Amino acid sequence: MSLETRYSQYDTLAFLYSGLESSKVSLMLLEKFILQDIPNESHILDLCCGTGELVQLLLEKGYQVTGLDGSEEMLHYARENAPDAEFILDDSRFFKLPPIFHAVVSANNSLSYVTSLEELISVFHNVYAALQSNGWFAFDLNQEERYETDEPTSTSDFTDDYAMIDCFSYDPEEKIAKSNLVMFRLINGEWQRSNLTFIQKAYFTAEVQSALEKVGFTEISIYDAGRNLGVPQMEGRTVYFCRKL
Ligand SMILES: C[S@@+](CC[C@H](N)C(=O)[O-])C[C@H]1O[C@@H](n2cnc3c(N)ncnc32)[C@H](O)[C@@H]1O
């Protein structure tokens, strides 16, 4: 798959990323809602697995785990964090895997980087095709309130070997959040600059539910993580659980 069609934006940020704390929360939700319902040693696909912390936590529980991500650099760290897992470099919108998984999970708002409903439906089709009958699909998405801001904001972060400025804006008409990031990194004594744009989409819960139904998912449960599940770390996020027929 070429770089034009694979989402690789996270390559430049991979050295900074750690999903460990959020992965512990994801594991807690998966244990509560789906893990008790699938056989021990089930095969789980972590879609958009990032640096592999959730993959490792699931491996430690005895599951067989495959991680898939569009960023080669994120997978580089994932292979270090979860050396016993299998990893696939691919894009959630285009991957094709046989129906071998008991569950597919996509944690920490990863699917919001899929910025059109049409493409989100492609992701759902690919997940459906990769699941065994009765297999589970679990994911979470930011609600609009996580993005809303009256005017563009900028934040910065720096250490001795990197400096980063992030200019964030949200378009409520299009429901599109944009982060324009300028990153300077000290590599082999030279400062290197990268300009990056991260775009995320705030989906309505109803459109996500109807897309899942259209693809064939059933037993769809939807929770507001902060209000219904009492998970303060996931305030403003919706969690979806559903099954293949
Ligand atoms: C916010 S990180 C979350 C990583 C991980 N799921 C976690 O819980 O820590 C989003 C991840 O999604 C991946 N990603 C975004 N869009 C993707 C796509 N279309 N295909 C594959 N990976 C994608 C990025 O490369 C990144 O690793």
The ligand as an SDF file (V2000), in Angstrom:
LIG
                    3D

 27 29  0  0  0  0  0  0  0  0999 V2000
   -4.8410    8.4440   18.9030 C   0  0  0  0  0  0  0  0  0  0  0  0
   -3.8440    7.1410   18.2720 S   0  0  0  0  0  0  0  0  0  0  0  0
   -4.5280    5.7960   19.2030 C   0  0  0  0  0  0  0  0  0  0  0  0
   -3.6550    4.5840   19.2370 C   0  0  0  0  0  0  0  0  0  0  0  0
   -4.1740    3.4110   20.0550 C   0  0  0  0  0  0  0  0  0  0  0  0
   -5.4330    2.8840   19.5340 N   0  0  0  0  0  0  0  0  0  0  0  0
   -4.3280    3.7640   21.5150 C   0  0  0  0  0  0  0  0  0  0  0  0
   -5.3860    3.4650   22.0910 O   0  0  0  0  0  0  0  0  0  0  0  0
   -3.3790    4.2870   22.1100 O   0  0  0  0  0  0  0  0  0  0  0  0
   -4.5440    6.9120   16.6660 C   0  0  0  0  0  0  0  0  0  0  0  0
   -3.8600    5.8180   15.8460 C   0  0  0  0  0  0  0  0  0  0  0  0
   -4.6840    5.5340   14.7210 O   0  0  0  0  0  0  0  0  0  0  0  0
   -3.8520    5.3280   13.5920 C   0  0  0  0  0  0  0  0  0  0  0  0
   -4.6870    5.6120   12.4060 N   0  0  0  0  0  0  0  0  0  0  0  0
   -5.4290    6.7010   12.1570 C   0  0  0  0  0  0  0  0  0  0  0  0
   -6.0820    6.5690   10.9890 N   0  0  0  0  0  0  0  0  0  0  0  0
   -5.7530    5.3620   10.4960 C   0  0  0  0  0  0  0  0  0  0  0  0
   -6.1230    4.6350    9.3340 C   0  0  0  0  0  0  0  0  0  0  0  0
   -6.9570    5.1500    8.4120 N   0  0  0  0  0  0  0  0  0  0  0  0
   -5.6110    3.4010    9.1490 N   0  0  0  0  0  0  0  0  0  0  0  0
   -4.7460    2.8550   10.0500 C   0  0  0  0  0  0  0  0  0  0  0  0
   -4.3520    3.5150   11.1680 N   0  0  0  0  0  0  0  0  0  0  0  0
   -4.8600    4.7410   11.3940 C   0  0  0  0  0  0  0  0  0  0  0  0
   -2.6990    6.3060   13.7830 C   0  0  0  0  0  0  0  0  0  0  0  0
   -1.5640    5.9450   13.0220 O   0  0  0  0  0  0  0  0  0  0  0  0
   -2.4810    6.1900   15.2920 C   0  0  0  0  0  0  0  0  0  0  0  0
   -1.5570    5.1850   15.6040 O   0  0  0  0  0  0  0  0  0  0  0  0
  1  2  1  0
  2  3  1  0
  2 10  1  0
  3  4  1  0
  4  5  1  0
  5  6  1  0
  5  7  1  0
  7  8  2  0
  7  9  1  0
 10 11  1  0
 11 12  1  0
 11 26  1  0
 12 13  1  0
 13 14  1  0
 13 24  1  0
 14 15  1  0
 14 23  1  0
 15 16  2  0
 16 17  1  0
 17 18  1  0
 17 23  2  0
 18 19  1  0
 18 20  2  0
 20 21  1  0
 21 22  2  0
 22 23  1  0
 24 25  1  0
 24 26  1  0
 26 27  1  0
M  CHG  2   2   1   9  -1
M  END
$$$$
